[in-house]
Amino acid sequence: QVQVVESGGGLVQPGGSLRLSCAASISIFSIYAMGWYRQAPGKERELVAQITNAGSPNYADSVKGRFTISRDNAKNTVTLQMNSLQPEDTAVYYCNTAPTVAVRLGWGQGTQVTVSS
């Protein structure tokens, strides 16, 4: 099963920025719409941003204006630029195909984002 690998998380103060990256083992990004998800302790996994195979983005209201999703099909990567981070953004972040895609890749380990002073 194809899996993805997320990276770029860390500890950041409120108002700070992080850039997350997602890479897959095969060249599939050019085919599928992709999404970034997050799961906070005690909460269900939620979609925060998605991007079509043509590069059109869409965001959850909670991150709109602060997060930017992009993709590089030639490099098989999807990136999430996160600015103005807040404590409520603390979660493990995962990437996978967008919810509208019937195919789901194997979930990676995710990358921990902690926003704290």
ABEGO torsion letter per residue (X at the ends): XBBBBBBGBEBBBBGBBBBBBBBBABBAAAABBBBBBBBBBGBBBBBABBBBAAGBBBBBAAABGABBBBBBAAAGBBBBBBBGBBAAABBBBBBBBBAABABBBBBBAEBBBBBBX
